[in-house]
Amino acid sequence: MLLHAGVADLRMWEPQVAPFAKQFDVIRLDQRGFGDSELPPKPWSPVADLLSLMDQLSLESAHLVGCSMGGALAIDFALEHPERTSKLVLVGSAIGGFSFKPEHAHLFAEVSAARAASETRAQR
């Protein structure tokens, strides 16, 4: 299960799909609000979304490969559902529940602006 970064969508994994598919069933998804997915009108849980997808696909467990935001999802999922997590591979992972100090906000201004623009487009 390939979980994308917050500045990307499922396409970020394109170079890995064919090589990984030689040994594994490869699944990649757009988290809500990314790629072709839409933001729902009410709060949702990425962990619940991933669990629901695994249930729909009848997957008992999965190797979770997550980059940045996808890594945070992989960690959160593994903590809530260890029996459904076979392996974790984290690439520059974020950590759920972590907040940066206000003096570091300038480091993420460009990413925040891009996310806000994406959310505005998704609401149209």
Biotite code that builds the C-alpha atoms (Angstrom):
import biotite.structure as struc

atoms = struc.array([
    struc.Atom([0.000, 0.000, 0.000], chain_id="A", res_id=1, res_name="MET", atom_name="CA", element="C"),
    struc.Atom([1.732, 3.166, -1.239], chain_id="A", res_id=2, res_name="LEU", atom_name="CA", element="C"),
    struc.Atom([0.727, 6.330, 0.648], chain_id="A", res_id=3, res_name="LEU", atom_name="CA", element="C"),
    struc.Atom([1.682, 9.627, -0.983], chain_id="A", res_id=4, res_name="HIS", atom_name="CA", element="C"),
    struc.Atom([3.231, 12.792, 0.424], chain_id="A", res_id=5, res_name="ALA", atom_name="CA", element="C"),
    struc.Atom([1.170, 15.894, 1.173], chain_id="A", res_id=6, res_name="GLY", atom_name="CA", element="C"),
    struc.Atom([2.656, 17.731, -1.804], chain_id="A", res_id=7, res_name="VAL", atom_name="CA", element="C"),
    struc.Atom([1.771, 14.952, -4.252], chain_id="A", res_id=8, res_name="ALA", atom_name="CA", element="C"),
    struc.Atom([-0.833, 12.351, -5.150], chain_id="A", res_id=9, res_name="ASP", atom_name="CA", element="C"),
    struc.Atom([-0.693, 8.680, -6.125], chain_id="A", res_id=10, res_name="LEU", atom_name="CA", element="C"),
    struc.Atom([1.305, 9.563, -9.267], chain_id="A", res_id=11, res_name="ARG", atom_name="CA", element="C"),
    struc.Atom([4.411, 10.120, -7.130], chain_id="A", res_id=12, res_name="MET", atom_name="CA", element="C"),
    struc.Atom([4.774, 6.325, -6.913], chain_id="A", res_id=13, res_name="TRP", atom_name="CA", element="C"),
    struc.Atom([4.688, 5.699, -10.682], chain_id="A", res_id=14, res_name="GLU", atom_name="CA", element="C"),
    struc.Atom([8.413, 4.777, -10.946], chain_id="A", res_id=15, res_name="PRO", atom_name="CA", element="C"),
    struc.Atom([8.034, 2.169, -8.182], chain_id="A", res_id=16, res_name="GLN", atom_name="CA", element="C"),
    struc.Atom([4.861, 0.428, -9.351], chain_id="A", res_id=17, res_name="VAL", atom_name="CA", element="C"),
    struc.Atom([6.313, -1.878, -12.035], chain_id="A", res_id=18, res_name="ALA", atom_name="CA", element="C"),
    struc.Atom([9.371, -2.988, -10.020], chain_id="A", res_id=19, res_name="PRO", atom_name="CA", element="C"),
    struc.Atom([7.310, -3.600, -6.854], chain_id="A", res_id=20, res_name="PHE", atom_name="CA", element="C"),
    struc.Atom([4.593, -5.404, -8.830], chain_id="A", res_id=21, res_name="ALA", atom_name="CA", element="C"),
    struc.Atom([7.119, -8.120, -9.704], chain_id="A", res_id=22, res_name="LYS", atom_name="CA", element="C"),
    struc.Atom([6.874, -9.322, -6.081], chain_id="A", res_id=23, res_name="GLN", atom_name="CA", element="C"),
    struc.Atom([3.787, -7.677, -4.571], chain_id="A", res_id=24, res_name="PHE", atom_name="CA", element="C"),
    struc.Atom([0.234, -6.659, -5.309], chain_id="A", res_id=25, res_name="ASP", atom_name="CA", element="C"),
    struc.Atom([0.652, -2.873, -5.446], chain_id="A", res_id=26, res_name="VAL", atom_name="CA", element="C"),
    struc.Atom([-2.088, -0.516, -4.313], chain_id="A", res_id=27, res_name="ILE", atom_name="CA", element="C"),
    struc.Atom([-1.829, 3.241, -4.349], chain_id="A", res_id=28, res_name="ARG", atom_name="CA", element="C"),
    struc.Atom([-4.555, 5.682, -3.541], chain_id="A", res_id=29, res_name="LEU", atom_name="CA", element="C"),
    struc.Atom([-5.243, 9.386, -3.512], chain_id="A", res_id=30, res_name="ASP", atom_name="CA", element="C"),
    struc.Atom([-5.998, 10.552, -0.016], chain_id="A", res_id=31, res_name="GLN", atom_name="CA", element="C"),
    struc.Atom([-9.056, 12.799, 0.191], chain_id="A", res_id=32, res_name="ARG", atom_name="CA", element="C"),
    struc.Atom([-8.491, 16.163, -1.434], chain_id="A", res_id=33, res_name="GLY", atom_name="CA", element="C"),
    struc.Atom([-5.552, 14.965, -3.533], chain_id="A", res_id=34, res_name="PHE", atom_name="CA", element="C"),
    struc.Atom([-5.397, 13.896, -7.171], chain_id="A", res_id=35, res_name="GLY", atom_name="CA", element="C"),
    struc.Atom([-8.818, 12.831, -8.418], chain_id="A", res_id=36, res_name="ASP", atom_name="CA", element="C"),
    struc.Atom([-10.353, 12.580, -4.944], chain_id="A", res_id=37, res_name="SER", atom_name="CA", element="C"),
    struc.Atom([-12.613, 15.186, -3.397], chain_id="A", res_id=38, res_name="GLU", atom_name="CA", element="C"),
    struc.Atom([-12.760, 16.666, 0.064], chain_id="A", res_id=39, res_name="LEU", atom_name="CA", element="C"),
    struc.Atom([-15.887, 15.573, 1.909], chain_id="A", res_id=40, res_name="PRO", atom_name="CA", element="C"),
    struc.Atom([-18.188, 18.214, 3.382], chain_id="A", res_id=41, res_name="PRO", atom_name="CA", element="C"),
    struc.Atom([-17.626, 16.923, 6.917], chain_id="A", res_id=42, res_name="LYS", atom_name="CA", element="C"),
    struc.Atom([-14.616, 15.698, 8.925], chain_id="A", res_id=43, res_name="PRO", atom_name="CA", element="C"),
    struc.Atom([-13.181, 12.297, 8.040], chain_id="A", res_id=44, res_name="TRP", atom_name="CA", element="C"),
    struc.Atom([-10.393, 10.007, 9.166], chain_id="A", res_id=45, res_name="SER", atom_name="CA", element="C"),
    struc.Atom([-7.577, 8.950, 6.832], chain_id="A", res_id=46, res_name="PRO", atom_name="CA", element="C"),
    struc.Atom([-7.006, 5.937, 9.097], chain_id="A", res_id=47, res_name="VAL", atom_name="CA", element="C"),
    struc.Atom([-10.667, 4.905, 8.779], chain_id="A", res_id=48, res_name="ALA", atom_name="CA", element="C"),
    struc.Atom([-10.457, 5.440, 5.007], chain_id="A", res_id=49, res_name="ASP", atom_name="CA", element="C"),
    struc.Atom([-7.451, 3.135, 4.764], chain_id="A", res_id=50, res_name="LEU", atom_name="CA", element="C"),
    struc.Atom([-9.110, 0.510, 6.967], chain_id="A", res_id=51, res_name="LEU", atom_name="CA", element="C"),
    struc.Atom([-12.256, 0.687, 4.838], chain_id="A", res_id=52, res_name="SER", atom_name="CA", element="C"),
    struc.Atom([-10.245, 0.242, 1.635], chain_id="A", res_id=53, res_name="LEU", atom_name="CA", element="C"),
    struc.Atom([-8.436, -2.764, 3.072], chain_id="A", res_id=54, res_name="MET", atom_name="CA", element="C"),
    struc.Atom([-11.776, -4.252, 4.142], chain_id="A", res_id=55, res_name="ASP", atom_name="CA", element="C"),
    struc.Atom([-13.264, -3.671, 0.679], chain_id="A", res_id=56, res_name="GLN", atom_name="CA", element="C"),
    struc.Atom([-10.262, -5.391, -0.890], chain_id="A", res_id=57, res_name="LEU", atom_name="CA", element="C"),
    struc.Atom([-10.396, -8.228, 1.692], chain_id="A", res_id=58, res_name="SER", atom_name="CA", element="C"),
    struc.Atom([-6.834, -7.535, 2.829], chain_id="A", res_id=59, res_name="LEU", atom_name="CA", element="C"),
    struc.Atom([-6.033, -9.043, 6.203], chain_id="A", res_id=60, res_name="GLU", atom_name="CA", element="C"),
    struc.Atom([-2.855, -6.986, 6.460], chain_id="A", res_id=61, res_name="SER", atom_name="CA", element="C"),
    struc.Atom([-0.629, -4.881, 4.256], chain_id="A", res_id=62, res_name="ALA", atom_name="CA", element="C"),
    struc.Atom([2.881, -3.525, 3.949], chain_id="A", res_id=63, res_name="HIS", atom_name="CA", element="C"),
    struc.Atom([2.474, 0.243, 4.329], chain_id="A", res_id=64, res_name="LEU", atom_name="CA", element="C"),
    struc.Atom([4.934, 2.453, 2.454], chain_id="A", res_id=65, res_name="VAL", atom_name="CA", element="C"),
    struc.Atom([4.420, 6.107, 3.297], chain_id="A", res_id=66, res_name="GLY", atom_name="CA", element="C"),
    struc.Atom([6.218, 9.290, 2.359], chain_id="A", res_id=67, res_name="CYS", atom_name="CA", element="C"),
    struc.Atom([5.855, 12.447, 4.473], chain_id="A", res_id=68, res_name="SER", atom_name="CA", element="C"),
    struc.Atom([2.102, 12.819, 5.143], chain_id="A", res_id=69, res_name="MET", atom_name="CA", element="C"),
    struc.Atom([1.634, 9.240, 3.924], chain_id="A", res_id=70, res_name="GLY", atom_name="CA", element="C"),
    struc.Atom([4.204, 8.132, 6.485], chain_id="A", res_id=71, res_name="GLY", atom_name="CA", element="C"),
    struc.Atom([2.217, 9.820, 9.245], chain_id="A", res_id=72, res_name="ALA", atom_name="CA", element="C"),
    struc.Atom([-0.874, 7.944, 8.037], chain_id="A", res_id=73, res_name="LEU", atom_name="CA", element="C"),
    struc.Atom([1.087, 4.670, 8.019], chain_id="A", res_id=74, res_name="ALA", atom_name="CA", element="C"),
    struc.Atom([2.272, 5.253, 11.604], chain_id="A", res_id=75, res_name="ILE", atom_name="CA", element="C"),
    struc.Atom([-1.193, 6.268, 12.829], chain_id="A", res_id=76, res_name="ASP", atom_name="CA", element="C"),
    struc.Atom([-2.751, 3.259, 11.103], chain_id="A", res_id=77, res_name="PHE", atom_name="CA", element="C"),
    struc.Atom([-0.146, 0.877, 12.560], chain_id="A", res_id=78, res_name="ALA", atom_name="CA", element="C"),
    struc.Atom([-0.748, 2.248, 16.063], chain_id="A", res_id=79, res_name="LEU", atom_name="CA", element="C"),
    struc.Atom([-4.528, 1.846, 15.770], chain_id="A", res_id=80, res_name="GLU", atom_name="CA", element="C"),
    struc.Atom([-4.509, -1.419, 13.787], chain_id="A", res_id=81, res_name="HIS", atom_name="CA", element="C"),
    struc.Atom([-1.263, -3.312, 14.429], chain_id="A", res_id=82, res_name="PRO", atom_name="CA", element="C"),
    struc.Atom([-2.925, -6.595, 13.457], chain_id="A", res_id=83, res_name="GLU", atom_name="CA", element="C"),
    struc.Atom([-3.613, -5.173, 9.970], chain_id="A", res_id=84, res_name="ARG", atom_name="CA", element="C"),
    struc.Atom([-0.058, -3.861, 9.484], chain_id="A", res_id=85, res_name="THR", atom_name="CA", element="C"),
    struc.Atom([2.534, -6.265, 8.149], chain_id="A", res_id=86, res_name="SER", atom_name="CA", element="C"),
    struc.Atom([5.477, -3.919, 7.565], chain_id="A", res_id=87, res_name="LYS", atom_name="CA", element="C"),
    struc.Atom([6.158, -0.175, 7.729], chain_id="A", res_id=88, res_name="LEU", atom_name="CA", element="C"),
    struc.Atom([8.447, 1.630, 5.313], chain_id="A", res_id=89, res_name="VAL", atom_name="CA", element="C"),
    struc.Atom([8.707, 5.335, 6.113], chain_id="A", res_id=90, res_name="LEU", atom_name="CA", element="C"),
    struc.Atom([10.289, 7.891, 3.794], chain_id="A", res_id=91, res_name="VAL", atom_name="CA", element="C"),
    struc.Atom([10.847, 11.340, 5.323], chain_id="A", res_id=92, res_name="GLY", atom_name="CA", element="C"),
    struc.Atom([7.795, 10.667, 7.435], chain_id="A", res_id=93, res_name="SER", atom_name="CA", element="C"),
    struc.Atom([5.707, 13.274, 9.185], chain_id="A", res_id=94, res_name="ALA", atom_name="CA", element="C"),
    struc.Atom([4.379, 12.458, 12.637], chain_id="A", res_id=95, res_name="ILE", atom_name="CA", element="C"),
    struc.Atom([0.681, 12.732, 13.442], chain_id="A", res_id=96, res_name="GLY", atom_name="CA", element="C"),
    struc.Atom([-0.188, 15.266, 16.143], chain_id="A", res_id=97, res_name="GLY", atom_name="CA", element="C"),
    struc.Atom([3.098, 17.165, 15.820], chain_id="A", res_id=98, res_name="PHE", atom_name="CA", element="C"),
    struc.Atom([2.939, 20.965, 15.686], chain_id="A", res_id=99, res_name="SER", atom_name="CA", element="C"),
    struc.Atom([5.737, 23.242, 14.549], chain_id="A", res_id=100, res_name="PHE", atom_name="CA", element="C"),
    struc.Atom([6.677, 26.252, 16.637], chain_id="A", res_id=101, res_name="LYS", atom_name="CA", element="C"),
    struc.Atom([5.256, 29.580, 15.382], chain_id="A", res_id=102, res_name="PRO", atom_name="CA", element="C"),
    struc.Atom([8.767, 30.893, 14.661], chain_id="A", res_id=103, res_name="GLU", atom_name="CA", element="C"),
    struc.Atom([9.131, 28.167, 12.019], chain_id="A", res_id=104, res_name="HIS", atom_name="CA", element="C"),
    struc.Atom([5.941, 29.074, 10.112], chain_id="A", res_id=105, res_name="ALA", atom_name="CA", element="C"),
    struc.Atom([7.919, 30.851, 7.382], chain_id="A", res_id=106, res_name="HIS", atom_name="CA", element="C"),
    struc.Atom([9.523, 27.519, 6.445], chain_id="A", res_id=107, res_name="LEU", atom_name="CA", element="C"),
    struc.Atom([6.127, 26.153, 5.415], chain_id="A", res_id=108, res_name="PHE", atom_name="CA", element="C"),
    struc.Atom([4.476, 29.293, 3.999], chain_id="A", res_id=109, res_name="ALA", atom_name="CA", element="C"),
    struc.Atom([4.725, 28.097, 0.379], chain_id="A", res_id=110, res_name="GLU", atom_name="CA", element="C"),
    struc.Atom([3.318, 24.644, 1.165], chain_id="A", res_id=111, res_name="VAL", atom_name="CA", element="C"),
    struc.Atom([0.512, 26.181, 3.250], chain_id="A", res_id=112, res_name="SER", atom_name="CA", element="C"),
    struc.Atom([-0.403, 28.544, 0.395], chain_id="A", res_id=113, res_name="ALA", atom_name="CA", element="C"),
    struc.Atom([-0.472, 25.652, -2.096], chain_id="A", res_id=114, res_name="ALA", atom_name="CA", element="C"),
    struc.Atom([-2.666, 23.577, 0.226], chain_id="A", res_id=115, res_name="ARG", atom_name="CA", element="C"),
    struc.Atom([-5.066, 26.505, 0.727], chain_id="A", res_id=116, res_name="ALA", atom_name="CA", element="C"),
    struc.Atom([-5.281, 27.017, -3.057], chain_id="A", res_id=117, res_name="ALA", atom_name="CA", element="C"),
    struc.Atom([-5.964, 23.286, -3.533], chain_id="A", res_id=118, res_name="SER", atom_name="CA", element="C"),
    struc.Atom([-8.733, 23.347, -0.919], chain_id="A", res_id=119, res_name="GLU", atom_name="CA", element="C"),
    struc.Atom([-10.310, 26.385, -2.588], chain_id="A", res_id=120, res_name="THR", atom_name="CA", element="C"),
    struc.Atom([-10.303, 24.604, -5.976], chain_id="A", res_id=121, res_name="ARG", atom_name="CA", element="C"),
    struc.Atom([-11.788, 21.471, -4.408], chain_id="A", res_id=122, res_name="ALA", atom_name="CA", element="C"),
    struc.Atom([-14.685, 23.462, -2.937], chain_id="A", res_id=123, res_name="GLN", atom_name="CA", element="C"),
    struc.Atom([-15.721, 24.890, -6.308], chain_id="A", res_id=124, res_name="ARG", atom_name="CA", element="C"),
])
